[in-house]
Amino acid sequence: MDEQVLLGHGSGGTMMKRIIEDVFFEAYAGDELRSGDDAAVLPPLPANARLAFSTDSFVVSPHFFPGGDIGRLAICGTVNDVATSGAVPLYLSCGFVLEEGYPIADLRKICQSMARAAREADVVLVTGDTKVVNRGHGDGVFINTSGVGYIPEGVDLGGALCRPGDAVLVSGTLGDHGITIMSCRESLSFSADVRSDAAPLNHLIADVLAAAPDVRCFRDPTRGGLASTLNELASQSGTSFEVDEEAIPVRDAVRGACDMLGYDPLQVANEGKMVCVVAADQAQSALDAMRANCYGGDAAVIGRVAEADERRGSAVFVRNAFGGRRVLDMLVGEQLPRIC
């Protein structure tokens, strides 16, 4: 096998066949991918199930970082997007755009990481594509993943369903991924270990739905963090959100880094956390289900849904320990480039 990606690896000939078989197939191919057909033929879905479909592209730099890499990010990000609808994720596609000269050894590591994340999430990579661009016309590797799953009968989730009085939960500490990427990009060092939270959360979501059937919605607080997510939900549902600053879990190292860099941790990206809005009388059940999952040990109830504000309409408010209240706006502009 060649040591670097060459233009011939995207040519459609023997070199392309070699990289597909020796790198991609070796890492994660099942029967559907190995069939070699232009489309994966998949089994029928359960009766009365609806399809959930999502797609995302991943361009993060650096490609490897504490807690993960671009491959794990690609699998987890798409699995989580499909799962937020209440769906059971089943199948993923994967498209690579590789730059001439990219080390094959790094590509193998990425593919092996993707395979581990897919096994953890119980999903299968069933189809893919590879393109190679000239040296200097990419950034090593870009990945596009699309995911398909099915929504069981009786499950109906969406941001528009949030109602005044509902409880708002998060599945764990916020800002870990964004600060990890920033520390790698800018060669910052912190006294405490800061790692990306990239994780597949479909099993956590399934556990919460089983324990608390009156969940209104789940949302993945990635770019723009909790602030953008809650503002989106408030706008969708015509409500306001009120959160307790003291109840929001943030690691001390992340909070310290945000203070140093001038960031609000509530606007920093996450890749392994979930926001959940649930009927108030089921909040404790949802919280217990989150905390019982390996990725929900730091879960917390952080606030509630309220009527739209008389002056600001749909908005998000944060209360501090002294009783003061501030507006939590969506992120404006690009705070942290290429976090996913």
C-alpha positions, 0 to 999 in steps of 0.5 A: 500500500502507498504511504500517501494519498495520490491522485490515482487513488481517486481515478476509478482504477486499480489504485482506487480499488486498492485504497478502498479494499485495504483501508476502508473495507479493512476498517468497517465494511460489511456485506452491503459495502463489500457487494460493490454495487452503486447503491446499498439495498437494505431490509424493509423497515418495521411496519408503520415506521417513518424514516429519519434522514440527516447529513453532515460534513466534517472539516475540523482541524486538527484531525486528531485531538484529545478525546477523538478525531475527525472520524469519530466526530463524523459518526457520532455527529450524524448518529446523534442528529438522526437520534434526536428525532426519536429514531433508531439510527441504522445505516450511514453513508460516508464520503471522503474528500482526500488531499494528495499527499495525505498520510495513509497511516492517518487515514487508517487511524481515522477509518478504524476510529469510525469503525469503533464508533459505529459499533458502539452506536450499533450502526452500519456503514453501507455505502461510500465515495472517495475523491482526491483533490490536488495538493494544496486544494484541500486540508488533508481530509474532509468527510461527509456522512449521511444517516438513516433510521426509523422512528417507531410508531407513537414517537413524535418529537419536535422543537415546536412541541415545547410548552410552558412549564416543561423542564429543560435538561442537559446530559452533561458538562458543556463546552468540552469539545469547543475548548479542546479544539481551541486548545489544540489549534492555538497550542494552549495548555491547561492545568486540568485535562480537557477532552472532547466529549464526542460520543454517540448518544442514540442509546441515551436517547432511547433510555430517556424515551423509555423512562419519560414518554412525554419528552417534547424534543431532543437537540444536539447543542453543537455549533453555537452551544446551548445558547443557540439551541435554546433560542432555536427551540424558543423560536420554534415553539413561541415560548421563552426559556429560563435557565439557572446558571448555577445548575448548568454543568461546566467543568472548572477547566472549561470555565477558566479557559472561557474566562481567559479567552473571553468566551461564554461557555454557553455559546461554546460547541459540544459534540457529545451532549444532548438537550432534552425538553420534557413534561415537568412531572417526568423530569426526574425520570428523564434525569435518572435515565440520563445519569444511568447511561455512561455518557450522562453521569453529569446530567442536570435539570437546568431550567424550564419553559415559560410563556413568551416574554411580553417585551422580547417575545421568544427569548432565553434568560439566564438567572444567576445566584444573586437573582439577576437575570440576563438575556442569553442571545444566539452566537453572532458570527464565528466564535470558533472556526471549524469545530466539526 
